[in-house]
Amino acid sequence: MGNRLVRHLRAHIVLTGSKGDRVEAEEIASLMGCNVTVAAGETSLKQLCGILKRVDLMVTCDSGPMHIAAAMGTPTVALFGPTDPKRTGPYGTGHKVLQGRMNCIPCFKRKCPENLCMKEITVEEVLAAAEGILTAGLLRSVHPDDDSKGGEA
């Protein structure tokens, strides 16, 4: 997915997460075959906020960083599984929520042995949502506190 965003939209990918996500983020970056910044485990909360304020798009699951990005005015593609996006955001405009169509949704379980609701969201759906946001004029032409045009995705 990231490769396609890089090829078609000249996006720059930044992988964020906790220290526990670092190994997986590095593995993902190595498989992509393009320049990726791995920031997982390298940022404070304040630094993460700075990154999310400057990017043009965040692709994420239902998480705290999703809410930070939305609060910063950064459009998000939010992948929802067992939770209810009507209850837990993202709030504001410019966001796209993707969720499986399983009968058990929303179950609100923290752990699921099969995780089918998340697996039901396809890469093509995520790409279409990301490309739709990035090409629909929803990008901020100038980032707050920055005179440069464009940004990162």
N, C-alpha and C positions, 0 to 999 in steps of 0.2 A: 504494500500500500504506500509506504513512504517513498519507495523508489518512483512510483508513478507520479506522486505529487512533485518530486524533485524534477523528473523528466518533463512533465507537461506544464508545470507552473513555476519552475525554478525555486521551489520552496527550500528552505533550510530546516532540517529536522533537529529538534532538541528533545532528548529523552530525559525526563525528570523522574524522581522517585526517591525512596529512602535508601539508606546504606544497604539494607537487605535486598533491594532491587538492583543493585549495581551490577552484579555478575550477569543477571538476565539482560539488563539494558546493554551491556557491552557485547553480549552474544548477539542480540538483535542487531546492533550497529554493525557488527562484523559480517552479518549475513546480507546486509542491505546493498553493499557494493557502491555506496556513494558517501559523501562527506556528511557525517552525523556528529553532533555534539552530545556527549553523554554527560549529563549533569546529575545523574542519580547519586545520592549520597554526598554530593559536593556543595549543596546550598543550604543556607539558613532559611528560615521562613521568610525573612525580609528579602533575601536574594531571590527566592522563588517568586515572591510577589512582583519583584522587579522584572523578572523574565516574563511572567504572565501578563504584565502590563504592556510589554513591548511586542509580543507575538501577534500575528494576524489571526491565528486560529489555534485552538487547543482541541485535540482529540483525546478523550478521557472517559473514564467510567464515573459512576456516581461517587464522588469523593470530595474531600475538603478542597483540594486544588481546583476542582471544577467550580466550586462556589467562589473561590478567590478570583478565578479568571472571569466569571460572570460579573462579579462586583467591580472588576477593573474595566469592564466594558469589552472584554475580549470574546468574540464569538466562539462557541464551543459546539463540537459534535460530541454529545454525551451518550454513552452506551449504558443502558439500564438493564439489569437482570431482575433480581427478586424484589427490588424496591419500586415505589410508585413515583414517577416523575411529577405527578400533580402535587405531591407532598414535599418532594425534596429537590425541586428545581431542575435545571438552572433557571433563575429568574431573569427577566429582561428580554430584550429583542436580539435577533441575530443568532439564535441557537437552534440546533436541530437535535432532537432526542430520538434515539433508535432503541427499540426494545423488541424482543422476541414476542411471539404470539402464543405462547404456551398457556394452557388452561390454568396452570397453577400460579400465574403471575397476577398480582404481587403476593408472594408468600412471606417475604421479609426475612427469610432464613439467611444467616451469615455463612453457613456452609451447606453445600449441596453435593452429594456424591457424583452427580452427573453433569451439573452446571449447564443443562440443555438450553436454558433461556438465554444465556450469553452466547453459546455456540450457534444458536439460531440466527444471530446477527451476522450477515455476510460481509466479506471484505468489499464486495461491489457496492453494498448499501452504504458502507462507511465512506468509500471513495466518492460516490455520487453526492453524499451530503457535504463532504469536505470541499469537493470541486464546486458544488453549487454555491456554497458560502464564499469561497475564494474568488469566484468569477461573477458573482451577482452584484458587485459594487458595494458589498458590506464591509470591505476592508477600510480601516481607518487610513486616510491618505497621509496624515502626519501624526506620529505618535506623540502623546503628551510629553512635554519636557524634552522633545527631540526635534531637530529641524530636518532630519533625513526623511526622505520619502520611502514608502513601502515598509517592509519589515520581514519578519520570519514567520514560518508556519511550523 
